[in-house]
Amino acid sequence: MGQRGTSRGAVTIERMDGAAAARAQEAFRLIYAEAFAEPPALETEDDVAAVFLRFPALAERPGFRAALARTGDGEPVGLAYGHPLPTDAVWWDELTHAVPDDLRREDGHRTFGLRELAVRRPWRGQGIARRLHETLREGLRVERMLLNVHPENTAASAAYRSWGYRAVGETRPGGGTVLHRVMLLDLR
């Protein structure tokens, strides 16, 4: 793949709908596999395979959108993707402590669930994650954005707080064993 080091060149970010993201699945997979193999996630090849077995169906959800960062020579370096939470979203049901009904109410348009945001190590610290987030957020017609973050990922937690997110609870995504912090960004 492309150069690494200080002379990486300009990074461009493209916003995609679900169909475009599905066509670029291998770029998303490369970034995801590299970024989430590191601590604290420590995802295996089998974990990555499971995520990308479900990726095409995820990309077909109503309102799905993605952002993909690439170098000038096309090397994929960062990703972000998500979709509006449906009325029957389980995200709130997975919290370890109940939250008020007015916080958990979903109507299919109220909350955008940020499923993933990642930048490969050689390109971190350059504001790419923030640019991915802003590209994904641009033009959204929702009241808020929601995400989960591993509590040991202090850099991501700090970035989210600096962007205006606040913690609203904890969850064990998908019934897993590791607690994640649930963070919410009010867009109103």
Number of C-alpha atoms within 10 A of each C-alpha: 7 10 12 10 8 8 7 14 13 9 19 17 19 13 19 19 16 23 14 13 23 20 12 14 15 13 20 25 18 17 23 24 19 18 20 18 16 12 11 12 13 13 16 14 11 9 14 17 13 11 15 18 11 10 17 16 11 18 22 16 15 15 16 21 26 28 24 27 26 18 18 13 13 13 16 25 28 30 29 25 28 24 23 26 24 19 14 12 16 13 19 20 13 16 19 13 11 13 13 7 9 7 10 15 15 17 12 17 18 17 26 27 21 22 14 14 23 24 25 19 13 13 18 13 11 11 11 21 23 15 17 26 20 14 20 23 21 10 8 17 14 16 13 19 22 22 21 23 20 19 16 14 13 12 10 16 20 11 14 20 14 10 13 12 21 17 17 14 19 22 23 18 16 9 9 9 9 12 19 21 20 23 20 22 19 13 14 7
